Amino acid sequence: MNTPKKSLIIITALLTGAAFATSCSKEPEAPVAPVAKKAGKAPNAVKSSDVFSAEKSSLHAIRNGQYVTLNWHLEGARGKIRKIDVTRSSTGKITNRKPAAALEPGATSFKDCLPDENAYWYWVRFVTTDGKFQDLGPVRVDIDKAGSSRYIKLADMYKVNIVRTDDFVTIKWEFPEENYANIRITRAPRPTTEPFGRIGQKGQTGKAADVVTTVERKSQYVDALSNPNSDYWYWFQITLKSGAIFERGPIKAEYADQ
């Protein structure tokens, strides 16, 4: 082997060894280790537009019990951001995402309240005024090994009572004193994984139907039924003015004597 080739092999080996040593010497940034994720295409990601620089933007997540704090940095935005949507999934699959927040364009962080101790995956979507969008993520937070015995339960905070007859369902709710941007109630003849996705008309078989939308935290609504022989399930999607989104349901409408 000639001398130039030997020199090139030696230099390459030294650089590789130095990089490996550096990566192994890094320590966690905090007792609850954050997870950083560069913007990019996840294995199950949908096709998105080129809204910002994927290489220079990043998303971090730190879990502290029931709460997860997300922080992101966006670099090289190509267009005016109109809104920011935060979604999460318990499986890491993009088709299993649920909304966690709808934030103002200038937001750079969000604190989420998880329902249980399981691991979760997050995405942050930036939507521009011209309709383009791009996701940061996914980024994962690990399971809470301490369990969820001390977690705040949404059923205790967002109280719902649903009673039916053959012809009507009476829905009563009482929520904490917050500033509400929207409270949306839907129903379907059976449990569904998309109670706020593909909405049909009232009485349309097999799809969730919009029942009522309000901002009243304590109220009731009487829902007329089209089929007395059918079962009915209800969901609440609760959006605070802070941007946080919570869901309650499915809750089956039962007769009062059951």
C-alpha positions in Angstrom: 0.0 0.0 0.0 1.4 3.4 -0.9 2.1 6.1 1.7 -0.8 8.6 0.8 -3.4 5.8 1.2 -1.9 4.7 4.5 -2.1 8.3 5.8 -5.8 8.7 4.7 -6.8 5.4 6.5 -5.0 6.5 9.7 -6.6 10.0 9.8 -10.1 8.5 9.1 -9.6 6.0 12.0 -8.5 8.7 14.4 -11.5 10.9 13.6 -14.0 8.0 14.0 -12.5 7.1 17.4 -12.7 10.7 18.6 -16.4 11.1 17.6 -17.3 7.8 19.3 -15.5 8.9 22.5 -17.3 12.3 22.5 -20.8 10.7 22.1 -20.2 8.3 25.0 -19.1 11.0 27.3 -22.3 13.1 27.1 -24.3 13.3 30.3 -28.1 13.8 30.6 -29.1 17.5 30.7 -31.4 17.0 33.7 -32.5 14.3 36.3 -35.5 13.6 34.1 -33.6 13.2 30.8 -35.1 15.3 28.0 -35.5 13.8 24.6 -34.5 16.0 21.6 -35.7 15.4 18.1 -34.6 17.2 15.0 -37.4 18.1 12.6 -37.7 15.5 9.9 -39.7 12.7 8.4 -40.9 10.1 10.9 -41.3 6.5 9.6 -45.1 7.0 9.5 -45.1 10.7 8.8 -47.6 12.2 6.4 -46.3 14.3 3.4 -45.7 17.9 4.5 -44.5 21.2 3.0 -41.1 22.8 3.4 -42.0 25.4 6.0 -38.7 25.6 8.0 -35.2 24.3 8.1 -35.4 20.7 9.3 -31.7 20.5 10.1 -31.6 23.6 12.3 -34.9 23.2 14.1 -35.5 20.9 17.2 -38.0 19.7 19.7 -37.3 18.8 23.4 -39.6 17.1 25.9 -39.1 16.6 29.6 -41.5 14.6 31.8 -42.2 15.3 35.5 -44.8 12.8 36.6 -48.2 13.7 35.0 -46.7 16.8 33.2 -44.7 17.0 30.1 -43.0 20.3 29.1 -42.3 20.7 25.4 -39.9 23.3 24.0 -39.1 23.9 20.4 -36.8 26.0 18.2 -37.8 26.9 14.7 -35.1 28.1 12.3 -35.5 29.5 8.8 -39.3 29.8 8.6 -40.5 30.3 5.0 -43.8 32.0 5.5 -45.9 33.5 8.2 -47.0 31.0 10.9 -50.8 31.1 11.3 -51.2 28.5 14.1 -49.3 25.7 16.0 -51.0 22.4 16.7 -49.6 19.9 19.3 -50.6 16.3 19.1 -49.7 13.2 21.0 -49.9 9.4 20.6 -49.6 6.5 23.0 -48.3 4.2 20.2 -46.0 6.4 18.2 -48.2 5.9 15.2 -49.1 9.1 13.3 -52.6 7.7 12.7 -53.2 7.4 16.4 -52.5 11.0 17.3 -54.9 13.1 19.4 -54.9 16.9 19.8 -53.2 18.2 22.9 -53.1 21.9 22.2 -53.9 24.6 19.6 -51.5 27.5 20.2 -50.8 31.0 19.1 -48.2 31.5 16.3 -45.5 32.8 18.6 -45.6 30.0 21.1 -42.3 28.2 21.8 -43.4 25.9 24.6 -46.3 23.9 26.0 -47.0 22.1 29.3 -49.2 19.0 28.8 -51.1 17.1 31.4 -51.1 13.3 30.7 -53.9 11.0 31.6 -51.8 8.1 32.8 -48.2 6.8 33.4 -47.7 5.4 29.9 -45.1 6.6 27.4 -46.2 9.1 24.9 -45.0 10.6 21.5 -45.4 14.2 20.5 -45.6 16.2 17.3 -45.7 20.0 16.8 -47.2 21.2 13.6 -46.6 24.6 12.1 -49.2 25.9 9.7 -48.6 29.0 7.5 -51.0 31.6 6.3 -50.8 30.1 2.8 -51.9 26.6 4.0 -48.6 24.9 4.1 -47.5 22.9 7.1 -44.6 20.9 8.6 -44.1 18.8 11.7 -41.5 18.8 14.3 -41.1 15.3 15.9 -42.0 12.8 16.9 -40.3 13.1 20.3 -40.9 10.5 23.0 -41.3 10.7 26.8 -40.7 7.5 28.8 -43.2 5.7 31.1 -43.5 7.2 34.6 -42.1 4.4 36.7 -43.7 5.9 39.9 -47.2 5.1 38.4 -50.2 7.3 38.2 -51.8 6.8 41.6 -51.5 10.6 42.4 -52.5 11.8 39.0 -55.3 14.3 38.6 -58.2 12.5 36.9 -60.1 14.4 34.2 -63.3 12.6 35.3 -63.0 14.4 38.7 -62.3 17.8 37.2 -64.6 17.7 34.2 -67.8 16.2 35.6 -70.4 14.9 33.1 -73.7 13.2 33.8 -75.7 11.7 30.9 -79.2 10.1 31.3 -81.5 9.0 28.6 -85.2 8.0 27.9 -86.4 6.4 24.7 -86.7 9.8 23.0 -84.2 12.2 24.7 -80.7 12.3 26.3 -80.1 14.9 28.9 -76.4 15.9 29.1 -75.2 17.9 32.2 -71.7 19.1 32.7 -69.8 21.1 35.3 -66.2 22.1 34.6 -63.6 24.0 36.6 -63.5 27.8 36.5 -61.3 28.4 33.5 -61.4 30.5 30.3 -62.9 28.2 27.7 -62.4 28.7 24.0 -64.7 25.9 22.9 -66.6 22.9 24.4 -67.7 20.5 21.7 -70.0 17.5 22.2 -70.4 14.7 19.8 -72.2 11.3 19.8 -72.2 8.0 17.9 -74.2 4.8 18.1 -71.1 2.9 19.2 -67.6 3.7 20.6 -65.3 5.1 17.8 -61.7 6.1 17.6 -62.5 9.3 15.7 -65.2 11.1 17.7 -64.0 14.5 16.5 -62.7 13.5 13.0 -65.1 12.5 10.3 -68.3 14.0 11.6 -71.6 13.0 10.0 -75.1 14.4 10.3 -77.3 13.7 13.3 -78.8 10.3 13.0 -76.3 9.1 10.4 -75.4 5.5 11.2 -71.9 4.6 12.0 -70.4 8.1 12.3 -70.0 10.6 15.1 -72.4 13.5 14.9 -72.0 17.0 16.3 -74.5 17.6 19.2 -73.7 21.1 20.5 -70.8 23.5 20.8 -70.6 26.0 23.7 -68.3 27.9 26.0 -70.5 27.5 29.1 -68.6 25.5 31.8 -71.7 24.6 33.7 -74.8 23.8 31.7 -77.0 21.1 30.2 -78.4 20.1 26.8 -81.3 17.9 25.7 -80.5 15.8 22.7 -83.4 14.4 20.7 -82.9 10.8 19.6 -83.9 9.4 16.2 -83.9 5.7 17.2 -85.1 4.6 20.6 -83.7 1.1 20.1 -80.1 2.3 19.6 -77.3 2.8 22.1 -75.6 6.2 22.2 -72.1 7.3 23.2 -71.0 10.8 23.9 -67.6 12.7 23.8 -66.5 16.1 25.0 -63.6 18.0 23.4 -62.6 20.8 25.8 -60.4 23.6 24.5 -59.1 26.3 27.0 -58.1 29.8 25.9 -54.6 28.8 26.9 -54.7 26.4 24.0 -54.8 23.2 26.0 -57.2 20.5 24.7 -58.8 17.8 26.9 -61.2 15.0 25.9 -63.8 13.1 28.0 -65.5 10.0 26.7 -66.8 7.8 25.4 -69.7 8.0 28.0 -72.7 5.8 27.3 -76.1 7.3 27.8 -77.9 5.1 30.3 -81.5 5.0 31.6 -82.0 6.5 35.0 -83.0 3.2 36.6 -79.8 1.4 35.5 
